[in-house]
Structures are given as structure tokens and as C-alpha cells.
Amino acid sequence: MSQLLIKSIGTGLNSLSYVAPKASIKKALKLFSTPRKGRVSKNQNEFLSTSEEKTIFYNSFPIQTYHWETKNPKGTILLAHGWESNSFRWKKLSKQLIEQNYNIIAIDAPAHGKSGDKTFTAIQYAAFLNEVCNTYNPNHIIGHSVGGMASIFFLHDYQNTSIEKLITLGAPSEFDQIFLNYTNMMGYNKTISKGLDNYIFDNFGKFPSEFSSAKFSEKISAKGLIIHDIKDKIIPFKEAELIHKHYKNSTLLKTEGFGHGLKDQSVNDAIIKFLNQ
């Protein structure tokens, strides 16, 4: 989406907010929470179909899971992808983890892959993760980007004590910063900005500023590995430093040159080493 189009949409919704504030806020929220891509393609399904696929439910929303089993496993790992992606992003890493004799559970996030709902928030993603953990009882979680944020939200909100290790890859810390980046990008006025904040409070019981991976990690007992590239252009490295500062039982691993995706064998090697310790 071009900058000119983005600003024109923002200007249009600002104009609408003067005559129909609720409608403008609803449209702004839909733009923020609706992924434009991330559904499973035919080529991706070829790999994903090698798993045992199972659909479980959160309220009435289907959650797509993929299960790869090994004999005499060391443990079970839950994989949580990020925004506008799906479980296919774990293809290379999951194969290597299976070779290390781990069971793998991958989840498609809300409104992604083969999972249900039309919109997405990290808060809802955390609820999906809780349902999956209740079904499969994993020992470890690996989350990329907002999947890492949702994993921290899950461990904080549901106080799951069976998770032994948590690995985040390029995860954001402050939910309100994500909201601020969005409102600034669109050029929204105060009516829409405040309306978005109030929507989160009305539906989830907290304002965006209260959803903080850094603060939530203070109560996480699982041993943590935070991996982040110092030149990440999507989520700044300072977000990882902030999480690490509050997450006392964590190690921060900085990379350079792998970007936000962090798809490099050295990253996979660090993950495997951490899990095998």
C-alpha cells in the first residue's frame, strides 16, 4: 500500500469521524487487525500435510494445529508464527527439531493459515495458545515477532507453569507502540486514536499501554532466550533489550544481517543448543 493511499485513507476516516465516530473507529480497527496475506497456499500445504492436522476451538473459532511426532521425544515444542504468516514459516527449523527428537506442534494464528476469525490481535492469539497448550501440553514455546509477544501474554495471563523454555524471535515489547505506529502512519485524529484505545479496554480489560511484553515477562518462570537482529527494520532492537531487562531468567542473543525474519542456520543452531541444555 503506497504512502499516498495510506494517507488518503487516514484523511477519509478522519473526515468520517466528525459525523460518524463509531463507524470511523470500526473501520480503522478493521484495517489494523485484518491481515492481507498469511493463508496457506497450495505449495505450503504440501509440507504442512505431512503432519497430523487437528482443529480445536476457542469459543466458536477454529484453531488449526499441525503435529509431528517422534519416538521417545525429549519434549514437545509449540511454534507460534508472526503477522501475515502461517505455520509454513517453520519448515526448516521444525525438520531440524524433529531430527533432535522433539515433538512439534505448530499453530496458525487467528485469521491466518487455516485458523478461523477475520481479525487478529496478540491478545486473542494468547487465548488461542492457551487452548493449544491445554490440548497438547508442550514443554517449550518458540514465537516469532507478534507470535513471541502473544507467547509472553499467554504465559502472563494464564500462568502456565508447565512451560520450561521460551524462545522469542524479533518480538515486540510494547503493544501501545504498535498502535502508535499505526495511528501515526495513517495520520488519525484524536477521535479515532482514543476510540481505538477505548475499544481495547472495553474488550480486553486493559488499555494498550498496559499490554507490555517487558512488564509481563517479570512473572514468567520459564527460562528464556531472546533473539533479535540489531538492524531489524520492523521491530527495533531496543524492544528486545527492554524485554531482557525485565525478564530476569533470560539470555539476549543479538544477530546482525538476518533482519526481522531471522532465517539463518546460526539462529537455528542457537535455538537447538538452548533447548538441549
N, C-alpha and C positions, 0 to 999 in steps of 0.2 A: 504494500500500500504506500503510495507516494506521500511525501510530506504535504503537498498541496491538497491532496484528497483528505488526508488526516485532519488538517486544519479546517477544511471546509465542512467536514462532518461535525467537528467540535463547535464551529460557529453556528451551524444549523441547530444543534441541540441546545446551545446557549440561548438562541432566539426562542426555541420552543419552551424553554424553562420559564419564560415570563408569562406565558399563557397556560401552559400545562406542565407544571413542575414534576408531577409524579410520572408522567409519560416520558419526559426527558431523562429522568433518573433511571427509569426502567430500561430505556434504550441504551443509555451509557453503560449500565451494568451488564447488559447482554453483550455489548461489544467487548467489554473487559473479560468476560468469563466464557465466551464461546470460541473454542479452538477452530482454526480454519483448516487444519490438517491433523493427522495422527491416527486416522482409521487404518485398519490393516489392509494392505494391498495383496494382490494375488501372489506376487513374488515373496512377500514377507510371510504369507500364510504357509508356504511350503516348509519353512523352518519351524514355525510355531506348531504346525500339525504333528510334529514328531513328539510332542508332549502329550500327556493326558489332560485334555481340556475339561474344565469344570466351571459351571456358572453357579455362583452363590448370590445371595441377595442382601442388600442393605435397604430397609424399608421395602419399597417396590422396585428398586433399581437393580438390574443385573450387574454383577461384577464378574468379569472374565478372568479366569486364572489358568495358568499353564504349569504343569507339574512334571518334572523329570526326576525319576527315582534312580538311586544307585544301590548296590548291595553293600551291607554293613556300613552305612553312611557315618561320617564324622559328625554330621549335623545337618540342619535344614536352613537354607538361606532364602529370604524373601527379597525380591528385586522390585524396586519402585522407580519407574521412569519419570521423565520430566514433561514439561509443557510441549504440546503438539508433537508427541512421540507415541510410542507404544512398546510392548514387550520385546519387539524385534531388536531394539537397540542393544539388548544384552546378548545377542547371538554369540559373539566371540568369547566374552567373559564367561557366560554360562557353560559353554563347552569345556572351558579350562577348569571351571569349578567342579564340573561333573567328573573330569579326569582326576581331580583331587579327592574324589569320593564324597561329595556333598550332594544332598537332595536340593533341588532348585524349585522354588515357587516364584513365578513372575505374575504380576498383576497389571491389567490395563486400568488406567486411572478413569475417573468419571469423565464421560464424553470423549473418551479416547479408545483406540483399538476396537475391541468388540464389547466394551462395557457400556452400560446404559447412561441415561441422563443426557441433556443437551448442553448443560453448562458445567463449569468447573471452578472450584476453589480449593486451596490447600487444606482448608478446614474440613470440607466434605471428603477430600481424599484421605484424611486421617481416619475418618469414620469407616471408609472402605477398608483401610489397612487393618483396623481393629477386627472387622468381620473375617478377613482372611486369616489373621493370626488366631482367632478363636477356632477356625476350621482346621488349620494345618500346624499350629504350634511351632513356628520357626524359632531357631536359636539366635539367628543373626539377620540384620537388615542392611541392604545396600540401596541407597537412594540417590538418584541424580537430579540436580537442580531443585525444582519445586517438589520433586519426589523425596529429596533429602529433608526439605523443610517439613513436608507432611509427615515424614517418619518421626521427626522430633516432636511435632504437635501430637502425634499419636501416643508416643511414649509418655509425654507430659499429661495429656488429657485422660488416658485410660490406665496409667500406672501399671503397665505390663512389666512384670519382673522376670519373665522367662527369657527375655532378650538379653543375650550375653554381650554381643558386639554390634555396634552401629557404625557404618561407613557412609559418609556423605561426600558427594562429588559435585563441586560447584554449587553448593546450596546457598540460597539467600537467607539472611537473618531476619530482617525487619519487614513485616507484612505491610506496614503503613508506607514504607519506602517504595514498595511495588505499586501501591495505589497512587502515591505522589508522582512517581514517574509517568504513570498512565495519564493522570489528570493534567500534568504539565505538557505531555506530548500532544494531548487533544486540545489543550487551551481552554479547559472547562472553567466556568464561573463558580462562585461560592455556593450558589444554589445546588448545583449538581455535585460539587465536591463534598459538601456537608451531607447531601442526600445519600451519597454512596457510603459515607461513614456510618450514617444512621441505619442504613439497610443492614450492614454487617452487625451492628449492635442488636437490632431488633430480631435478627435471625440466628445469631450465634452467641449473644450474651456479652460480647466484648466489642470495644471499638478496635479498628485496625491497629492502632498504636499499642494495644495490649497483646497482640499476637507477635511474639518475638522468639525466634529460634534460640537466640542467645540466652534470654532470660529463662525460657522453658528448659534449656539444657542443664540448668543448675540442679534440677531434681532428677536427672537421668543417672541411673546407676550403671548402665551398660558401658563397657569400655568403648571409647570412640576413636575413630580415625577420620580426620577431616582433610580431604584432598581438594586443592584449589589451585588454579593456574594464576600466576601473578599478572598475566596480561589478559585475563578473562574480560571480554568486552560486554558481556551480558550481565554478569553478577560480579561486581568489583571484589578484589582480593580482600579488602578491608572487612567485608562481610564474614569471611572465614576467620579472620583474626578476632572479630568480635565474638563469634560463637566459641572459638577456642578459649578466649579469656574467661568466659562464664562456665564452659563445660570442663570441669576440673579433671575428669577422668578421660581426657582426650589427648591425642597427638595430632599436630598440624603438619601436613606434608605439602610443601609448595612445589609446583611444577612451573616450567616456562616453555611456551611454544605449543602447548596442546589445546589452548583455547577453552571454551566453555564445555565442549563435548568430552574432553579428557580421554579420547580414544587412542591410547598408546599402550604397547605391551609393557612398558615400565610401570604404568599405572596398575595394570592387571597383576603384575608381579608383586607390587606393594600390597595390593588387596589380599592376594593369596598368602603372602608372608604373614600379614597381620592376623588373618583367620586361623592360620596353622600354629600360631604362637600359643 
